[in-house]
Amino acid sequence: MGPRRTATGWVSMSSQLIPVLMCGGSGTRLWPVSRESMPKQFVPLVGDRSTFQQTLMRIADGAMFARPIVITNTDFRFIVAEQLREIGMEADIVLEPMRRDSGPAVAVAAVLAERRDPQAAVLVLAADHIVRKPEEFIAACHNAAAAVAKGHIVTFGIRPTAPATSYGYIRPGAKLNGAAALSVDAFVEKPDATTAARYVAEDYLWNSGNFMFRADVMLDEITRFEPAMAEAAARRRRAHAGSRLPAPRTRAVRARAEEVDRLCDHGAHQACRHR
Amino acid sequence: MERTKLAAIVEADMGWSDVEAGMPYGTIWSMMRPETRCPVRP
């Protein structure tokens, strides 16, 4: 990733962003279109490709993005492989032994990314989102990368178009020096309609659930706030590389240590490489 | 609950929506290709 123009000037990233797609969910609220055997992220709901494929195609620029890591459920491994093949892309596929929340997936993503490059920026993306302005997504990635390079854990915020009650909100804080990012004053869960209207009036942003961090920073934060989970991740790290210990916590990082261990075991021993 | 002090936010005007959470099912249905629609419109 060469020098890029951001809202605050040119930044130089020494390496590519490592995209991590999380697509292990079953999306059964959209049943029967989305169902256990074919969740919504693999269905071409809008357009000719599934949102999983559309997400991959947004990160296809090899100058900016490294080979993606796809974290999915064992049930979907063939769908993932086939849909990758359809669009001519490759990825490292990590299979969850069972469905988990995003916390263990983030921990595994950080561990795997750190193996490639401890200071690489990791871009975690949901595979079931629609992005109608891909060029703005790329611009946001550049802006986020600038803040990530300074050690921040960045989430992508969306200006609300309505007082939605189905999204979490973020109250932005002060502008961060030298980066097109704001500090986070508060994360708030899905509000009722009255509260949502107030949030919109007070310039809160929707929390898109997509975020970016440096692998070593995230692992350090996990160590600080979720030590049991970090310990499980660290076992994998020691087993497969050097032995530095990490660090944090975002709301996403919440899971029992054994869950991480199982996921890490899978990431380490059963990550399969689709070619 | 203690949280990281490193959190930051970048606003992204990228035309984003979460299919499941952000749209009424009828809206999704109307956007879908006919062959992927469920038999009964909600």
Interface residues (C-beta under 8 A of the other chain):
Chain A: G27 R29 L30 P32 V33 S34 K40 V43 P44 L45 V46 D48 T51 A126 D128 H129 I130 V131 R132 K133 P134 E136 F137 A139 A140 N143 A144 A147 G151 H152 I153 V154 T155 F156 G157 I158 R159 A164 S166 Y167 I170 P172 L176 A179 A180 A181 L182 S183 V184 F187 L205 W206 S208 G209 V217 E221 R224 F225 P248 R249 T250 R251
Chain B: E2 R3 T4 L6 A7 A8 I9 V10 E11 A12 D13 M14 G15 W16 S17 D18 V19 E20 A21 G22 Y25 I28 M31 M32 R33 T36 R37 C38
